[in-house]
């Protein structure tokens, strides 16, 4: 199965996710937070920098849990701006 190329919206969403995770991590080290989430520090680095703009759902859940970010807060922060998908009349 071939994966469809990422859109600019996908990339922007990934950048918002990365920024939120970086902010929530604060002064904690990448290896510390990655270990808490059960992922590698390199995976966390790629997510935070937007190089992996669409991480697996369970990876996002593990990071949100480790950083104590409610999933609804994460979803709201990373959602596309209102009206972005509206079709012109």
C-alpha positions in Angstrom: 0.0 0.0 0.0 1.3 3.4 -1.0 0.8 6.2 1.4 -0.6 9.5 0.0 1.8 12.4 0.2 1.4 14.7 3.2 -0.5 18.0 2.5 0.6 21.4 3.8 -2.2 21.1 6.4 -0.7 17.7 7.6 2.7 19.3 8.0 1.3 22.4 9.8 -0.7 20.1 12.2 2.5 18.2 12.9 4.4 21.5 13.6 1.6 22.5 16.1 1.9 19.1 17.8 5.7 19.4 18.0 5.5 22.9 19.5 2.9 21.8 22.1 5.0 18.8 23.1 8.2 20.9 23.4 6.4 23.4 25.5 4.9 20.8 27.8 8.3 19.1 28.2 9.7 22.3 29.6 13.0 21.7 31.3 12.8 17.9 31.2 15.2 16.2 28.9 14.2 14.5 25.7 15.5 11.1 26.9 13.6 11.4 30.2 10.3 12.2 28.5 10.8 9.6 25.8 11.5 6.9 28.4 8.3 7.8 30.2 6.4 7.4 27.0 8.2 4.2 26.0 9.7 5.7 22.8 13.2 6.6 21.7 14.6 10.1 22.2 15.2 10.2 18.5 11.5 9.6 17.8 10.6 12.3 20.2 13.1 14.7 18.5 11.6 13.9 15.1 8.1 14.6 16.3 9.0 17.8 18.1 10.8 19.1 15.0 8.0 18.2 12.6 10.1 15.6 10.8 7.4 13.1 11.7 4.2 15.2 11.3 1.8 12.3 11.6 3.0 10.0 14.5 1.1 6.9 15.3 -1.9 7.4 17.5 -0.6 5.3 20.4 2.7 7.3 20.3 0.7 10.5 20.7 -1.3 9.0 23.5 1.8 7.8 25.3 3.4 11.3 25.0 0.3 13.0 26.1 0.1 10.7 29.1 3.8 11.2 30.0 3.4 15.0 29.7 0.0 15.1 31.4 -1.7 16.7 28.4 -5.4 15.9 28.2 -6.2 14.4 24.8 -8.9 16.9 24.2 -6.5 19.8 24.8 -4.0 18.2 22.4 -6.7 17.7 19.7 -7.9 21.3 20.1 -4.4 22.7 19.9 -3.5 20.6 16.8 -6.8 21.0 14.9 -7.0 22.8 11.6 -8.2 26.4 11.8 -12.0 26.8 11.6 -13.3 27.0 8.0 -10.2 25.6 6.4 -12.1 22.8 4.8 -15.1 24.8 3.7 -16.0 24.5 0.0 -16.6 27.9 -1.7 -20.2 28.5 -2.6 
